[in-house]
Amino acid sequence: MKPETTASPGEVAQDGPVRRDLLVFGSPLIEEAEIQEVVATLRSGWIGTGPRVARFEEAFRDYIGARHALALNSCTAALHLSMLAAGVGPGDEVITTPLTFAATANAIVHTGATPIFVDVDRRTQNIDPALVEPAVTPRTRAILPVHFAGRPCDMDPILSVARRHGLRVIEDAAHAIEAAYHGRKVGTLGDAACFSFYVTKNVITGEGGMVTTDDDGWAEKIQAYGLHGLSRGAWRRYGDEGFVHYQVLYPGFKYNMTDMQAALGLHQLPRIESYARRRVEIWSRFDGAFADLPVQTPAPEEPGTRHARHLYTLLVDLEHLRGERSSLRDRIVEELKKEGIGTGIHYVSLHLHPYYRDRFGFTPDSFPGARHISERTLSLPLSARLSDQDVEDVIAAVRRVLLRLC
């Protein structure tokens, strides 16, 4: 909501914030069908892992086009179990990008393996394929590309390196449910792919994740490892075929998705394309509105690909703005909040965080591309929930804050 003041067309009055109420970053669109499905789940008495999870897995499998889709309680769990299925363990190395959420590298560490970071392309913000093969050693077991912000990685050269060296490829597709690469859906390119349904994602279940794979053996292991290593899911033990004893096949984990979560996903997934169209509209409006500002807007889609448009990230041109360079991006975040606009930072590169910096001896310049982005990146609200007025408020606030600093 804008303050009750007057302003010239295209301008915002300067005697108050753009909005009185905060536009929360990443707020999802929840519709009545999801609410009613959750209520029906509660009334059914089956709120754990049950028939709605199975239906959600089937629907997601069909959307991606993979042989298997296995629902879990997070993308972090999906990454962890995919690497266990791949045989990744102590003494192994997994090549990935430092420009990602901590979960990507944390999951590698949880297997006992070592994350091997390679730098990113500053334009795409994805892992630089040319740097992957030089990072391969006799200890490398897998490559874990991250489809950053919804942009598919350049997978052909990555898959070629994997074939030459006998490596597994596990896609971190947390941002990329709708993405496609050269006619193939993300989620069908590597040996497995891991998706997120966290509250800020394009499809949400509050918390939740999914693994897609065409490998029957991997699917069996991931399903079992995700529920204590049991041979059969709890709801299937009491199904129409009668009671069946479970057996413990592996020392598994408590990573299962619940029917409460799946109840949301069952209605979110059918709207995925209509929501994507709305984000395309907002994305285009942002591109045009910020073209004259000292920022770098997201690069266009590469030919033959589909960008999932999960994050709209600006790179602030620090060299052409007034203020202390080391804190300027964070100052912009605070100024936008004062204007009523919530934002995100995606991401501060993992090599700059204390754990990874200290354990592996990284310096700020170990990955200059990732550092460059870390100092400048700023993510704006991008959701099907945004009204036209919300979009105009974001534009007005960004323009006001940046023009003040020019």
Contacts in CASP RR format, 6 or more apart in sequence:
PFRMAT RR
TARGET T0000
AUTHOR 0000-0000-0000
METHOD contacts of the structure
MODEL  1
MKPETTASPGEVAQDGPVRRDLLVFGSPLIEEAEIQEVVATLRSGWIGTG
PRVARFEEAFRDYIGARHALALNSCTAALHLSMLAAGVGPGDEVITTPLT
FAATANAIVHTGATPIFVDVDRRTQNIDPALVEPAVTPRTRAILPVHFAG
RPCDMDPILSVARRHGLRVIEDAAHAIEAAYHGRKVGTLGDAACFSFYVT
KNVITGEGGMVTTDDDGWAEKIQAYGLHGLSRGAWRRYGDEGFVHYQVLY
PGFKYNMTDMQAALGLHQLPRIESYARRRVEIWSRFDGAFADLPVQTPAP
EEPGTRHARHLYTLLVDLEHLRGERSSLRDRIVEELKKEGIGTGIHYVSL
HLHPYYRDRFGFTPDSFPGARHISERTLSLPLSARLSDQDVEDVIAAVRR
VLLRLC
1 19 0 8 1.000
1 20 0 8 1.000
1 21 0 8 1.000
2 12 0 8 1.000
2 18 0 8 1.000
2 19 0 8 1.000
2 389 0 8 1.000
2 393 0 8 1.000
3 13 0 8 1.000
3 15 0 8 1.000
3 16 0 8 1.000
3 17 0 8 1.000
3 20 0 8 1.000
5 13 0 8 1.000
5 15 0 8 1.000
5 16 0 8 1.000
6 13 0 8 1.000
7 13 0 8 1.000
10 396 0 8 1.000
12 18 0 8 1.000
12 396 0 8 1.000
12 397 0 8 1.000
12 399 0 8 1.000
12 400 0 8 1.000
14 400 0 8 1.000
17 338 0 8 1.000
17 339 0 8 1.000
17 340 0 8 1.000
17 397 0 8 1.000
18 339 0 8 1.000
18 340 0 8 1.000
18 341 0 8 1.000
18 393 0 8 1.000
18 396 0 8 1.000
18 397 0 8 1.000
18 400 0 8 1.000
19 339 0 8 1.000
19 340 0 8 1.000
19 341 0 8 1.000
19 393 0 8 1.000
19 397 0 8 1.000
20 340 0 8 1.000
21 340 0 8 1.000
22 337 0 8 1.000
22 340 0 8 1.000
22 341 0 8 1.000
22 342 0 8 1.000
23 340 0 8 1.000
23 341 0 8 1.000
23 342 0 8 1.000
23 381 0 8 1.000
23 386 0 8 1.000
23 390 0 8 1.000
23 393 0 8 1.000
23 394 0 8 1.000
24 342 0 8 1.000
24 381 0 8 1.000
25 200 0 8 1.000
25 342 0 8 1.000
25 343 0 8 1.000
25 344 0 8 1.000
25 379 0 8 1.000
25 380 0 8 1.000
25 381 0 8 1.000
26 199 0 8 1.000
26 200 0 8 1.000
26 381 0 8 1.000
26 382 0 8 1.000
26 383 0 8 1.000
27 381 0 8 1.000
27 383 0 8 1.000
27 385 0 8 1.000
28 199 0 8 1.000
28 200 0 8 1.000
28 201 0 8 1.000
28 204 0 8 1.000
28 383 0 8 1.000
28 385 0 8 1.000
29 275 0 8 1.000
29 383 0 8 1.000
29 384 0 8 1.000
29 385 0 8 1.000
30 204 0 8 1.000
30 264 0 8 1.000
31 267 0 8 1.000
31 271 0 8 1.000
33 267 0 8 1.000
34 263 0 8 1.000
34 264 0 8 1.000
34 265 0 8 1.000
34 267 0 8 1.000
34 268 0 8 1.000
37 52 0 8 1.000
37 263 0 8 1.000
37 264 0 8 1.000
37 266 0 8 1.000
37 267 0 8 1.000
38 260 0 8 1.000
38 263 0 8 1.000
38 264 0 8 1.000
40 263 0 8 1.000
41 47 0 8 1.000
41 52 0 8 1.000
41 259 0 8 1.000
41 260 0 8 1.000
41 263 0 8 1.000
42 260 0 8 1.000
44 259 0 8 1.000
46 52 0 8 1.000
46 235 0 8 1.000
46 259 0 8 1.000
47 258 0 8 1.000
47 259 0 8 1.000
47 260 0 8 1.000
48 234 0 8 1.000
48 235 0 8 1.000
48 256 0 8 1.000
48 258 0 8 1.000
48 259 0 8 1.000
48 260 0 8 1.000
49 227 0 8 1.000
49 233 0 8 1.000
49 234 0 8 1.000
49 235 0 8 1.000
49 256 0 8 1.000
49 257 0 8 1.000
49 258 0 8 1.000
49 259 0 8 1.000
50 234 0 8 1.000
50 235 0 8 1.000
50 259 0 8 1.000
50 262 0 8 1.000
51 235 0 8 1.000
51 259 0 8 1.000
52 259 0 8 1.000
52 262 0 8 1.000
52 263 0 8 1.000
52 266 0 8 1.000
53 71 0 8 1.000
53 235 0 8 1.000
53 256 0 8 1.000
53 257 0 8 1.000
53 258 0 8 1.000
53 259 0 8 1.000
53 261 0 8 1.000
53 262 0 8 1.000
54 235 0 8 1.000
55 262 0 8 1.000
55 266 0 8 1.000
56 71 0 8 1.000
56 205 0 8 1.000
56 257 0 8 1.000
56 262 0 8 1.000
56 265 0 8 1.000
56 266 0 8 1.000
56 269 0 8 1.000
57 69 0 8 1.000
57 70 0 8 1.000
57 71 0 8 1.000
57 210 0 8 1.000
58 69 0 8 1.000
59 266 0 8 1.000
59 269 0 8 1.000
59 270 0 8 1.000
60 69 0 8 1.000
60 71 0 8 1.000
60 195 0 8 1.000
60 210 0 8 1.000
60 212 0 8 1.000
60 269 0 8 1.000
61 67 0 8 1.000
61 68 0 8 1.000
61 69 0 8 1.000
61 212 0 8 1.000
63 177 0 8 1.000
63 269 0 8 1.000
63 272 0 8 1.000
64 185 0 8 1.000
64 187 0 8 1.000
64 188 0 8 1.000
64 193 0 8 1.000
64 212 0 8 1.000
65 185 0 8 1.000
65 188 0 8 1.000
65 212 0 8 1.000
66 187 0 8 1.000
66 188 0 8 1.000
66 193 0 8 1.000
66 212 0 8 1.000
66 213 0 8 1.000
66 214 0 8 1.000
67 213 0 8 1.000
67 214 0 8 1.000
67 215 0 8 1.000
67 216 0 8 1.000
67 219 0 8 1.000
68 211 0 8 1.000
68 212 0 8 1.000
68 213 0 8 1.000
68 214 0 8 1.000
68 215 0 8 1.000
68 216 0 8 1.000
68 218 0 8 1.000
68 219 0 8 1.000
69 210 0 8 1.000
69 211 0 8 1.000
69 212 0 8 1.000
70 78 0 8 1.000
70 210 0 8 1.000
70 211 0 8 1.000
70 212 0 8 1.000
70 213 0 8 1.000
70 219 0 8 1.000
70 222 0 8 1.000
70 223 0 8 1.000
71 208 0 8 1.000
71 209 0 8 1.000
71 210 0 8 1.000
71 256 0 8 1.000
71 257 0 8 1.000
71 262 0 8 1.000
72 78 0 8 1.000
72 81 0 8 1.000
72 208 0 8 1.000
72 209 0 8 1.000
72 210 0 8 1.000
72 211 0 8 1.000
72 222 0 8 1.000
72 226 0 8 1.000
72 255 0 8 1.000
72 256 0 8 1.000
72 257 0 8 1.000
73 207 0 8 1.000
73 208 0 8 1.000
73 209 0 8 1.000
73 254 0 8 1.000
73 255 0 8 1.000
73 256 0 8 1.000
73 257 0 8 1.000
73 258 0 8 1.000
73 261 0 8 1.000
74 103 0 8 1.000
74 196 0 8 1.000
74 198 0 8 1.000
74 207 0 8 1.000
74 208 0 8 1.000
74 209 0 8 1.000
74 255 0 8 1.000
75 103 0 8 1.000
75 172 0 8 1.000
75 174 0 8 1.000
75 194 0 8 1.000
75 195 0 8 1.000
75 196 0 8 1.000
75 197 0 8 1.000
75 198 0 8 1.000
75 208 0 8 1.000
75 209 0 8 1.000
75 210 0 8 1.000
76 103 0 8 1.000
76 106 0 8 1.000
76 107 0 8 1.000
77 209 0 8 1.000
77 226 0 8 1.000
77 253 0 8 1.000
77 255 0 8 1.000
78 194 0 8 1.000
78 195 0 8 1.000
78 196 0 8 1.000
78 209 0 8 1.000
78 210 0 8 1.000
78 211 0 8 1.000
78 222 0 8 1.000
79 103 0 8 1.000
79 104 0 8 1.000
79 107 0 8 1.000
79 108 0 8 1.000
79 144 0 8 1.000
79 170 0 8 1.000
79 172 0 8 1.000
79 194 0 8 1.000
80 107 0 8 1.000
80 110 0 8 1.000
80 111 0 8 1.000
80 253 0 8 1.000
80 255 0 8 1.000
81 211 0 8 1.000
81 221 0 8 1.000
81 222 0 8 1.000
81 225 0 8 1.000
81 226 0 8 1.000
81 253 0 8 1.000
81 255 0 8 1.000
82 170 0 8 1.000
82 191 0 8 1.000
82 192 0 8 1.000
82 194 0 8 1.000
82 211 0 8 1.000
82 213 0 8 1.000
82 218 0 8 1.000
82 222 0 8 1.000
83 89 0 8 1.000
83 94 0 8 1.000
83 107 0 8 1.000
83 108 0 8 1.000
83 111 0 8 1.000
83 113 0 8 1.000
83 142 0 8 1.000
83 144 0 8 1.000
83 170 0 8 1.000
84 111 0 8 1.000
84 221 0 8 1.000
84 222 0 8 1.000
84 225 0 8 1.000
85 192 0 8 1.000
85 213 0 8 1.000
85 215 0 8 1.000
85 217 0 8 1.000
85 218 0 8 1.000
85 221 0 8 1.000
85 222 0 8 1.000
85 225 0 8 1.000
86 141 0 8 1.000
86 142 0 8 1.000
86 168 0 8 1.000
86 170 0 8 1.000
86 191 0 8 1.000
86 192 0 8 1.000
86 218 0 8 1.000
87 141 0 8 1.000
88 94 0 8 1.000
88 108 0 8 1.000
88 111 0 8 1.000
88 112 0 8 1.000
88 113 0 8 1.000
88 141 0 8 1.000
88 142 0 8 1.000
88 168 0 8 1.000
89 111 0 8 1.000
89 112 0 8 1.000
89 113 0 8 1.000
89 141 0 8 1.000
90 111 0 8 1.000
90 112 0 8 1.000
90 113 0 8 1.000
91 112 0 8 1.000
91 113 0 8 1.000
91 114 0 8 1.000
91 139 0 8 1.000
92 111 0 8 1.000
92 112 0 8 1.000
92 113 0 8 1.000
92 114 0 8 1.000
92 139 0 8 1.000
92 140 0 8 1.000
92 141 0 8 1.000
92 142 0 8 1.000
93 113 0 8 1.000
93 114 0 8 1.000
93 115 0 8 1.000
93 116 0 8 1.000
93 137 0 8 1.000
93 139 0 8 1.000
93 140 0 8 1.000
93 141 0 8 1.000
94 108 0 8 1.000
94 111 0 8 1.000
94 113 0 8 1.000
94 114 0 8 1.000
94 115 0 8 1.000
94 116 0 8 1.000
94 140 0 8 1.000
94 141 0 8 1.000
94 142 0 8 1.000
94 143 0 8 1.000
94 144 0 8 1.000
95 116 0 8 1.000
95 118 0 8 1.000
95 132 0 8 1.000
95 135 0 8 1.000
95 136 0 8 1.000
95 140 0 8 1.000
95 142 0 8 1.000
95 143 0 8 1.000
95 144 0 8 1.000
96 104 0 8 1.000
96 105 0 8 1.000
96 108 0 8 1.000
96 115 0 8 1.000
96 116 0 8 1.000
96 117 0 8 1.000
96 118 0 8 1.000
96 127 0 8 1.000
96 143 0 8 1.000
96 144 0 8 1.000
96 145 0 8 1.000
96 146 0 8 1.000
96 172 0 8 1.000
97 104 0 8 1.000
97 117 0 8 1.000
97 118 0 8 1.000
97 119 0 8 1.000
97 120 0 8 1.000
97 126 0 8 1.000
97 127 0 8 1.000
97 145 0 8 1.000
97 146 0 8 1.000
97 148 0 8 1.000
97 370 0 8 1.000
98 105 0 8 1.000
98 117 0 8 1.000
98 119 0 8 1.000
98 120 0 8 1.000
98 349 0 8 1.000
98 350 0 8 1.000
98 351 0 8 1.000
98 356 0 8 1.000
98 367 0 8 1.000
98 370 0 8 1.000
99 120 0 8 1.000
99 125 0 8 1.000
99 146 0 8 1.000
99 148 0 8 1.000
99 347 0 8 1.000
99 349 0 8 1.000
99 350 0 8 1.000
99 367 0 8 1.000
99 370 0 8 1.000
99 373 0 8 1.000
99 374 0 8 1.000
100 146 0 8 1.000
100 148 0 8 1.000
100 172 0 8 1.000
100 347 0 8 1.000
100 350 0 8 1.000
101 174 0 8 1.000
101 346 0 8 1.000
101 347 0 8 1.000
102 350 0 8 1.000
102 353 0 8 1.000
103 174 0 8 1.000
104 115 0 8 1.000
104 144 0 8 1.000
104 146 0 8 1.000
104 172 0 8 1.000
104 350 0 8 1.000
105 115 0 8 1.000
105 117 0 8 1.000
105 350 0 8 1.000
105 356 0 8 1.000
108 114 0 8 1.000
108 115 0 8 1.000
108 144 0 8 1.000
109 115 0 8 1.000
113 141 0 8 1.000
114 139 0 8 1.000
115 350 0 8 1.000
115 356 0 8 1.000
116 135 0 8 1.000
116 137 0 8 1.000
116 140 0 8 1.000
117 350 0 8 1.000
117 351 0 8 1.000
117 362 0 8 1.000
117 366 0 8 1.000
117 367 0 8 1.000
117 370 0 8 1.000
118 127 0 8 1.000
118 128 0 8 1.000
118 131 0 8 1.000
118 132 0 8 1.000
118 134 0 8 1.000
118 135 0 8 1.000
118 367 0 8 1.000
119 128 0 8 1.000
119 131 0 8 1.000
119 367 0 8 1.000
119 368 0 8 1.000
119 369 0 8 1.000
119 370 0 8 1.000
120 126 0 8 1.000
120 127 0 8 1.000
120 128 0 8 1.000
120 148 0 8 1.000
120 367 0 8 1.000
120 369 0 8 1.000
120 370 0 8 1.000
120 373 0 8 1.000
121 127 0 8 1.000
121 128 0 8 1.000
122 369 0 8 1.000
122 372 0 8 1.000
122 373 0 8 1.000
123 299 0 8 1.000
124 148 0 8 1.000
124 151 0 8 1.000
124 153 0 8 1.000
124 154 0 8 1.000
124 299 0 8 1.000
124 302 0 8 1.000
125 148 0 8 1.000
125 149 0 8 1.000
125 151 0 8 1.000
125 313 0 8 1.000
125 373 0 8 1.000
126 145 0 8 1.000
126 146 0 8 1.000
126 147 0 8 1.000
126 148 0 8 1.000
126 151 0 8 1.000
126 153 0 8 1.000
126 154 0 8 1.000
127 145 0 8 1.000
127 146 0 8 1.000
127 153 0 8 1.000
127 158 0 8 1.000
129 153 0 8 1.000
129 154 0 8 1.000
129 157 0 8 1.000
129 158 0 8 1.000
129 161 0 8 1.000
130 157 0 8 1.000
132 143 0 8 1.000
132 157 0 8 1.000
132 158 0 8 1.000
132 161 0 8 1.000
133 161 0 8 1.000
133 164 0 8 1.000
133 165 0 8 1.000
136 161 0 8 1.000
136 165 0 8 1.000
136 167 0 8 1.000
140 165 0 8 1.000
140 167 0 8 1.000
141 167 0 8 1.000
141 168 0 8 1.000
142 167 0 8 1.000
142 168 0 8 1.000
142 169 0 8 1.000
142 170 0 8 1.000
143 158 0 8 1.000
143 161 0 8 1.000
143 162 0 8 1.000
143 167 0 8 1.000
143 168 0 8 1.000
143 169 0 8 1.000
143 170 0 8 1.000
144 169 0 8 1.000
144 170 0 8 1.000
144 171 0 8 1.000
144 172 0 8 1.000
145 153 0 8 1.000
145 155 0 8 1.000
145 158 0 8 1.000
145 169 0 8 1.000
145 171 0 8 1.000
145 172 0 8 1.000
146 153 0 8 1.000
146 172 0 8 1.000
146 174 0 8 1.000
146 175 0 8 1.000
147 153 0 8 1.000
147 171 0 8 1.000
147 172 0 8 1.000
147 173 0 8 1.000
147 175 0 8 1.000
147 176 0 8 1.000
147 179 0 8 1.000
147 186 0 8 1.000
147 308 0 8 1.000
148 175 0 8 1.000
148 311 0 8 1.000
148 346 0 8 1.000
149 175 0 8 1.000
149 298 0 8 1.000
149 307 0 8 1.000
149 309 0 8 1.000
149 310 0 8 1.000
149 311 0 8 1.000
149 312 0 8 1.000
149 313 0 8 1.000
149 346 0 8 1.000
150 175 0 8 1.000
150 176 0 8 1.000
150 178 0 8 1.000
150 179 0 8 1.000
150 307 0 8 1.000
150 308 0 8 1.000
150 309 0 8 1.000
150 310 0 8 1.000
150 311 0 8 1.000
151 176 0 8 1.000
151 179 0 8 1.000
151 298 0 8 1.000
151 299 0 8 1.000
151 301 0 8 1.000
151 302 0 8 1.000
151 305 0 8 1.000
151 307 0 8 1.000
151 308 0 8 1.000
152 176 0 8 1.000
152 179 0 8 1.000
152 180 0 8 1.000
152 181 0 8 1.000
152 186 0 8 1.000
152 302 0 8 1.000
152 305 0 8 1.000
152 306 0 8 1.000
152 307 0 8 1.000
153 171 0 8 1.000
153 181 0 8 1.000
154 302 0 8 1.000
155 181 0 8 1.000
155 182 0 8 1.000
155 189 0 8 1.000
155 190 0 8 1.000
156 182 0 8 1.000
158 169 0 8 1.000
159 169 0 8 1.000
159 189 0 8 1.000
159 190 0 8 1.000
161 167 0 8 1.000
162 168 0 8 1.000
162 169 0 8 1.000
168 191 0 8 1.000
168 192 0 8 1.000
169 189 0 8 1.000
169 190 0 8 1.000
169 191 0 8 1.000
170 190 0 8 1.000
170 191 0 8 1.000
170 192 0 8 1.000
170 193 0 8 1.000
170 194 0 8 1.000
171 186 0 8 1.000
171 187 0 8 1.000
171 189 0 8 1.000
171 190 0 8 1.000
171 192 0 8 1.000
171 193 0 8 1.000
171 194 0 8 1.000
172 193 0 8 1.000
172 194 0 8 1.000
173 179 0 8 1.000
173 186 0 8 1.000
173 187 0 8 1.000
173 193 0 8 1.000
173 194 0 8 1.000
173 195 0 8 1.000
174 194 0 8 1.000
174 195 0 8 1.000
174 196 0 8 1.000
174 198 0 8 1.000
174 201 0 8 1.000
175 196 0 8 1.000
175 201 0 8 1.000
175 308 0 8 1.000
175 310 0 8 1.000
175 311 0 8 1.000
176 186 0 8 1.000
176 195 0 8 1.000
176 308 0 8 1.000
176 310 0 8 1.000
177 186 0 8 1.000
177 195 0 8 1.000
177 201 0 8 1.000
177 202 0 8 1.000
177 203 0 8 1.000
177 272 0 8 1.000
177 308 0 8 1.000
178 202 0 8 1.000
178 272 0 8 1.000
178 273 0 8 1.000
178 276 0 8 1.000
178 306 0 8 1.000
178 308 0 8 1.000
178 309 0 8 1.000
179 185 0 8 1.000
179 186 0 8 1.000
179 305 0 8 1.000
179 306 0 8 1.000
179 307 0 8 1.000
179 308 0 8 1.000
180 186 0 8 1.000
180 304 0 8 1.000
180 305 0 8 1.000
180 306 0 8 1.000
181 189 0 8 1.000
181 304 0 8 1.000
181 305 0 8 1.000
181 306 0 8 1.000
182 304 0 8 1.000
182 305 0 8 1.000
183 304 0 8 1.000
186 193 0 8 1.000
186 308 0 8 1.000
187 193 0 8 1.000
187 195 0 8 1.000
187 212 0 8 1.000
188 212 0 8 1.000
188 214 0 8 1.000
191 213 0 8 1.000
191 215 0 8 1.000
191 218 0 8 1.000
192 211 0 8 1.000
192 212 0 8 1.000
192 213 0 8 1.000
192 215 0 8 1.000
192 218 0 8 1.000
192 222 0 8 1.000
193 211 0 8 1.000
193 212 0 8 1.000
193 213 0 8 1.000
194 209 0 8 1.000
194 210 0 8 1.000
194 211 0 8 1.000
195 209 0 8 1.000
195 210 0 8 1.000
195 211 0 8 1.000
195 212 0 8 1.000
196 208 0 8 1.000
196 209 0 8 1.000
197 203 0 8 1.000
197 204 0 8 1.000
197 205 0 8 1.000
197 206 0 8 1.000
197 207 0 8 1.000
197 208 0 8 1.000
197 209 0 8 1.000
197 210 0 8 1.000
197 261 0 8 1.000
197 264 0 8 1.000
197 265 0 8 1.000
197 268 0 8 1.000
198 204 0 8 1.000
198 206 0 8 1.000
198 207 0 8 1.000
198 208 0 8 1.000
199 206 0 8 1.000
199 207 0 8 1.000
201 310 0 8 1.000
202 272 0 8 1.000
202 275 0 8 1.000
202 276 0 8 1.000
202 279 0 8 1.000
202 308 0 8 1.000
202 309 0 8 1.000
202 310 0 8 1.000
203 265 0 8 1.000
203 268 0 8 1.000
203 269 0 8 1.000
203 272 0 8 1.000
204 264 0 8 1.000
204 265 0 8 1.000
204 268 0 8 1.000
205 257 0 8 1.000
205 261 0 8 1.000
205 262 0 8 1.000
205 264 0 8 1.000
205 265 0 8 1.000
205 268 0 8 1.000
206 261 0 8 1.000
206 264 0 8 1.000
207 261 0 8 1.000
208 257 0 8 1.000
208 261 0 8 1.000
209 257 0 8 1.000
211 219 0 8 1.000
211 222 0 8 1.000
213 219 0 8 1.000
213 222 0 8 1.000
221 250 0 8 1.000
223 233 0 8 1.000
224 230 0 8 1.000
224 231 0 8 1.000
224 249 0 8 1.000
224 250 0 8 1.000
224 252 0 8 1.000
225 250 0 8 1.000
225 252 0 8 1.000
225 253 0 8 1.000
225 255 0 8 1.000
226 252 0 8 1.000
226 253 0 8 1.000
226 254 0 8 1.000
226 255 0 8 1.000
226 256 0 8 1.000
227 233 0 8 1.000
227 234 0 8 1.000
227 252 0 8 1.000
227 254 0 8 1.000
227 255 0 8 1.000
227 256 0 8 1.000
228 248 0 8 1.000
228 252 0 8 1.000
228 253 0 8 1.000
228 254 0 8 1.000
229 248 0 8 1.000
229 249 0 8 1.000
229 250 0 8 1.000
229 251 0 8 1.000
229 252 0 8 1.000
229 253 0 8 1.000
230 246 0 8 1.000
230 247 0 8 1.000
230 248 0 8 1.000
230 249 0 8 1.000
231 246 0 8 1.000
231 247 0 8 1.000
231 248 0 8 1.000
231 249 0 8 1.000
232 244 0 8 1.000
232 246 0 8 1.000
233 246 0 8 1.000
234 246 0 8 1.000
236 244 0 8 1.000
237 243 0 8 1.000
237 244 0 8 1.000
237 245 0 8 1.000
237 246 0 8 1.000
271 384 0 8 1.000
274 384 0 8 1.000
275 384 0 8 1.000
276 308 0 8 1.000
276 309 0 8 1.000
278 384 0 8 1.000
278 386 0 8 1.000
279 309 0 8 1.000
279 382 0 8 1.000
279 383 0 8 1.000
279 384 0 8 1.000
280 309 0 8 1.000
282 312 0 8 1.000
282 382 0 8 1.000
282 386 0 8 1.000
282 391 0 8 1.000
283 298 0 8 1.000
283 309 0 8 1.000
283 312 0 8 1.000
283 382 0 8 1.000
285 391 0 8 1.000
285 395 0 8 1.000
286 297 0 8 1.000
286 312 0 8 1.000
286 380 0 8 1.000
286 391 0 8 1.000
286 394 0 8 1.000
286 395 0 8 1.000
287 297 0 8 1.000
287 298 0 8 1.000
289 395 0 8 1.000
289 398 0 8 1.000
289 399 0 8 1.000
290 297 0 8 1.000
290 314 0 8 1.000
290 395 0 8 1.000
290 398 0 8 1.000
290 399 0 8 1.000
291 297 0 8 1.000
293 398 0 8 1.000
293 399 0 8 1.000
293 402 0 8 1.000
293 403 0 8 1.000
294 316 0 8 1.000
294 317 0 8 1.000
294 320 0 8 1.000
294 321 0 8 1.000
294 402 0 8 1.000
294 406 0 8 1.000
295 314 0 8 1.000
295 315 0 8 1.000
295 316 0 8 1.000
295 317 0 8 1.000
295 402 0 8 1.000
296 314 0 8 1.000
296 315 0 8 1.000
296 317 0 8 1.000
296 376 0 8 1.000
297 314 0 8 1.000
298 312 0 8 1.000
298 313 0 8 1.000
301 307 0 8 1.000
309 382 0 8 1.000
310 382 0 8 1.000
311 346 0 8 1.000
311 379 0 8 1.000
311 382 0 8 1.000
312 379 0 8 1.000
312 380 0 8 1.000
312 382 0 8 1.000
313 346 0 8 1.000
313 377 0 8 1.000
313 378 0 8 1.000
313 379 0 8 1.000
313 380 0 8 1.000
314 377 0 8 1.000
314 378 0 8 1.000
314 379 0 8 1.000
314 380 0 8 1.000
314 398 0 8 1.000
315 373 0 8 1.000
315 376 0 8 1.000
315 377 0 8 1.000
315 378 0 8 1.000
316 328 0 8 1.000
316 329 0 8 1.000
316 332 0 8 1.000
316 376 0 8 1.000
316 377 0 8 1.000
316 378 0 8 1.000
316 402 0 8 1.000
317 376 0 8 1.000
318 325 0 8 1.000
318 328 0 8 1.000
318 329 0 8 1.000
318 375 0 8 1.000
318 376 0 8 1.000
320 406 0 8 1.000
321 328 0 8 1.000
321 402 0 8 1.000
321 405 0 8 1.000
321 406 0 8 1.000
322 405 0 8 1.000
322 406 0 8 1.000
323 331 0 8 1.000
323 405 0 8 1.000
324 331 0 8 1.000
325 375 0 8 1.000
326 375 0 8 1.000
328 405 0 8 1.000
329 345 0 8 1.000
329 375 0 8 1.000
329 376 0 8 1.000
329 377 0 8 1.000
329 378 0 8 1.000
332 378 0 8 1.000
332 401 0 8 1.000
332 402 0 8 1.000
332 405 0 8 1.000
333 343 0 8 1.000
333 344 0 8 1.000
333 345 0 8 1.000
333 378 0 8 1.000
335 401 0 8 1.000
335 404 0 8 1.000
336 342 0 8 1.000
336 343 0 8 1.000
336 397 0 8 1.000
336 398 0 8 1.000
336 401 0 8 1.000
337 343 0 8 1.000
339 396 0 8 1.000
339 397 0 8 1.000
339 400 0 8 1.000
339 401 0 8 1.000
340 393 0 8 1.000
340 397 0 8 1.000
341 380 0 8 1.000
341 381 0 8 1.000
341 393 0 8 1.000
341 394 0 8 1.000
341 397 0 8 1.000
341 398 0 8 1.000
342 381 0 8 1.000
343 378 0 8 1.000
343 379 0 8 1.000
343 380 0 8 1.000
343 381 0 8 1.000
344 378 0 8 1.000
344 379 0 8 1.000
345 377 0 8 1.000
345 378 0 8 1.000
345 379 0 8 1.000
346 377 0 8 1.000
346 379 0 8 1.000
347 374 0 8 1.000
347 377 0 8 1.000
348 374 0 8 1.000
349 367 0 8 1.000
349 370 0 8 1.000
349 371 0 8 1.000
349 373 0 8 1.000
349 374 0 8 1.000
350 356 0 8 1.000
351 357 0 8 1.000
351 360 0 8 1.000
351 362 0 8 1.000
351 364 0 8 1.000
351 366 0 8 1.000
351 367 0 8 1.000
351 370 0 8 1.000
351 371 0 8 1.000
352 362 0 8 1.000
352 364 0 8 1.000
352 371 0 8 1.000
352 374 0 8 1.000
356 362 0 8 1.000
364 371 0 8 1.000
365 371 0 8 1.000
380 394 0 8 1.000
380 398 0 8 1.000
381 390 0 8 1.000
381 394 0 8 1.000
386 394 0 8 1.000
END
